[in-house]
Amino acid sequence: MAVYELVPTDLDTIMNMLVTYDIANARRLQRVAKVMLDYGLRVQRSIFEIDITPAQFRQLRDRTEAKMDFQEDGVKYFPLV
């Protein structure tokens, strides 16, 4: 899975992002949802709105990917402008 850097170079910049995921396994789903709740607000069951710095985004992405099975699960990050 390719990972694209969507982060600005200014480390203090707050980004507003929409994060959506599709997790096939119930246990992994709960784990990913817990990670998301550490960073943002749930707007639907598998959609979160997050205000985050670039450093926090990298941490969120790393924590989320550690809980996933890349053959079955997917997460998308959409920057909101």
GROMACS elastic network, one bead per residue, 0.5 to 0.9 nm:
[ bonds ]
;  ai    aj funct       b0    kb
    1    70     6  0.73553   500
    5     8     6  0.85503   500
    6    54     6  0.85962   500
    6    77     6  0.84140   500
    6    78     6  0.85931   500
    6    79     6  0.74940   500
    7    10     6  0.84929   500
    7    11     6  0.87871   500
    7    15     6  0.79953   500
    7    53     6  0.83398   500
    7    54     6  0.54914   500
    7    55     6  0.88030   500
    7    57     6  0.79434   500
    7    58     6  0.87774   500
    7    79     6  0.89179   500
    8    11     6  0.73674   500
    8    13     6  0.73254   500
    8    15     6  0.85524   500
    8    54     6  0.69177   500
    9    12     6  0.89055   500
    9    13     6  0.83424   500
    9    54     6  0.79850   500
   10    13     6  0.56083   500
   10    53     6  0.89703   500
   10    54     6  0.79305   500
   11    14     6  0.83894   500
   11    53     6  0.65725   500
   11    54     6  0.58094   500
   11    55     6  0.67647   500
   12    53     6  0.62262   500
   12    54     6  0.75961   500
   12    55     6  0.87120   500
   13    52     6  0.81655   500
   13    53     6  0.57452   500
   13    54     6  0.71467   500
   14    51     6  0.61609   500
   14    52     6  0.52696   500
   14    54     6  0.74663   500
   15    50     6  0.78668   500
   15    51     6  0.54693   500
   15    52     6  0.52147   500
   15    53     6  0.59733   500
   15    54     6  0.74639   500
   15    57     6  0.88255   500
   15    79     6  0.70465   500
   15    80     6  0.76663   500
   15    81     6  0.84873   500
   16    49     6  0.72058   500
   16    50     6  0.56882   500
   16    52     6  0.64949   500
   16    53     6  0.88892   500
   16    78     6  0.86789   500
   16    79     6  0.60555   500
   16    80     6  0.54293   500
   16    81     6  0.73479   500
   17    48     6  0.81527   500
   17    49     6  0.57787   500
   17    50     6  0.51458   500
   17    51     6  0.63575   500
   17    52     6  0.76280   500
   17    77     6  0.66736   500
   17    78     6  0.54529   500
   17    80     6  0.52830   500
   17    81     6  0.85855   500
   18    47     6  0.69332   500
   18    48     6  0.57515   500
   18    50     6  0.63144   500
   18    76     6  0.82435   500
   18    77     6  0.59873   500
   18    79     6  0.62831   500
   18    80     6  0.68094   500
   19    36     6  0.84807   500
   19    46     6  0.81273   500
   19    47     6  0.56301   500
   19    48     6  0.51403   500
   19    49     6  0.63971   500
   19    50     6  0.74528   500
   19    75     6  0.71487   500
   19    76     6  0.57536   500
   19    78     6  0.61737   500
   19    79     6  0.85954   500
   20    46     6  0.55931   500
   20    48     6  0.64692   500
   20    49     6  0.89777   500
   20    74     6  0.84698   500
   20    75     6  0.57941   500
   20    76     6  0.53553   500
   20    77     6  0.67055   500
   20    78     6  0.82676   500
   21    29     6  0.88523   500
   21    32     6  0.86847   500
   21    46     6  0.56334   500
   21    47     6  0.68687   500
   21    73     6  0.76636   500
   21    74     6  0.55856   500
   21    76     6  0.61941   500
   21    77     6  0.88120   500
   22    29     6  0.80354   500
   22    46     6  0.70597   500
   22    72     6  0.85859   500
   22    73     6  0.57354   500
   22    74     6  0.52821   500
   22    75     6  0.64694   500
   22    76     6  0.89674   500
   23    26     6  0.74957   500
   23    28     6  0.67470   500
   23    29     6  0.53162   500
   23    32     6  0.82408   500
   23    46     6  0.89349   500
   23    68     6  0.76129   500
   23    69     6  0.83807   500
   23    72     6  0.70119   500
   23    74     6  0.63592   500
   23    75     6  0.81518   500
   24    28     6  0.76946   500
   24    29     6  0.72239   500
   24    69     6  0.86731   500
   24    72     6  0.59577   500
   24    73     6  0.58478   500
   24    74     6  0.88357   500
   25    28     6  0.53883   500
   25    29     6  0.60177   500
   25    30     6  0.87805   500
   25    72     6  0.83879   500
   25    73     6  0.83236   500
   26    30     6  0.63046   500
   26    31     6  0.87366   500
   27    30     6  0.53100   500
   27    31     6  0.64316   500
   27    32     6  0.88156   500
   28    31     6  0.50191   500
   28    32     6  0.61171   500
   28    33     6  0.84862   500
   28    67     6  0.62229   500
   28    68     6  0.65497   500
   28    69     6  0.83619   500
   29    32     6  0.52473   500
   29    33     6  0.60855   500
   29    34     6  0.86279   500
   29    67     6  0.86530   500
   29    68     6  0.85377   500
   30    33     6  0.50817   500
   30    34     6  0.61894   500
   30    35     6  0.87580   500
   31    34     6  0.51912   500
   31    35     6  0.64842   500
   31    36     6  0.88445   500
   31    64     6  0.83236   500
   31    67     6  0.66622   500
   31    68     6  0.89458   500
   32    35     6  0.51407   500
   32    36     6  0.63159   500
   32    37     6  0.87308   500
   32    63     6  0.83255   500
   32    64     6  0.57713   500
   32    65     6  0.85646   500
   32    67     6  0.63872   500
   32    68     6  0.76937   500
   33    36     6  0.50350   500
   33    37     6  0.61777   500
   33    38     6  0.88250   500
   33    42     6  0.88975   500
   33    45     6  0.89045   500
   33    46     6  0.77750   500
   33    64     6  0.88689   500
   34    37     6  0.51213   500
   34    38     6  0.66137   500
   35    38     6  0.53318   500
   35    39     6  0.71823   500
   35    60     6  0.72410   500
   35    63     6  0.70332   500
   35    64     6  0.65700   500
   36    39     6  0.54092   500
   36    40     6  0.61362   500
   36    41     6  0.79547   500
   36    42     6  0.80724   500
   36    48     6  0.70501   500
   36    50     6  0.84788   500
   36    60     6  0.75224   500
   36    64     6  0.79249   500
   37    40     6  0.54073   500
   37    41     6  0.64266   500
   37    42     6  0.71343   500
   37    48     6  0.81207   500
   38    41     6  0.87320   500
   38    60     6  0.87451   500
   39    48     6  0.88624   500
   39    49     6  0.87286   500
   39    50     6  0.61780   500
   39    51     6  0.76086   500
   39    52     6  0.73560   500
   39    56     6  0.83000   500
   39    57     6  0.89003   500
   39    60     6  0.75433   500
   40    48     6  0.62030   500
   40    49     6  0.56687   500
   40    51     6  0.67763   500
   40    52     6  0.83381   500
   41    47     6  0.86162   500
   41    48     6  0.54304   500
   41    49     6  0.53714   500
   41    50     6  0.64130   500
   42    45     6  0.68861   500
   42    46     6  0.75721   500
   42    47     6  0.59934   500
   42    49     6  0.64551   500
   42    50     6  0.87666   500
   43    46     6  0.80300   500
   43    47     6  0.57220   500
   43    48     6  0.54886   500
   43    49     6  0.66806   500
   44    48     6  0.69810   500
   45    48     6  0.82354   500
   52    55     6  0.81121   500
   52    56     6  0.59222   500
   52    57     6  0.61128   500
   53    56     6  0.51509   500
   53    57     6  0.60804   500
   53    58     6  0.87491   500
   54    58     6  0.63348   500
   54    59     6  0.86964   500
   55    58     6  0.52753   500
   55    59     6  0.63941   500
   55    60     6  0.87051   500
   56    60     6  0.60339   500
   56    61     6  0.85160   500
   57    61     6  0.60400   500
   57    62     6  0.84833   500
   58    61     6  0.51075   500
   58    62     6  0.60790   500
   58    63     6  0.85359   500
   59    62     6  0.51296   500
   59    63     6  0.60571   500
   59    64     6  0.84446   500
   60    63     6  0.52118   500
   60    64     6  0.59827   500
   60    65     6  0.84922   500
   61    64     6  0.51312   500
   61    65     6  0.60099   500
   61    66     6  0.85177   500
   62    65     6  0.52593   500
   62    66     6  0.61826   500
   62    67     6  0.89596   500
   63    66     6  0.52557   500
   63    67     6  0.68455   500
   64    67     6  0.54496   500
   64    68     6  0.66785   500
   64    75     6  0.84374   500
   65    68     6  0.51315   500
   65    69     6  0.79903   500
   65    70     6  0.81566   500
   65    75     6  0.85151   500
   66    69     6  0.84050   500
   68    71     6  0.87523   500
   68    72     6  0.81488   500
   68    73     6  0.61707   500
   68    74     6  0.78507   500
   69    72     6  0.56467   500
   69    73     6  0.56043   500
   69    74     6  0.83491   500
   70    73     6  0.53359   500
   70    74     6  0.68027   500
   71    74     6  0.85347   500
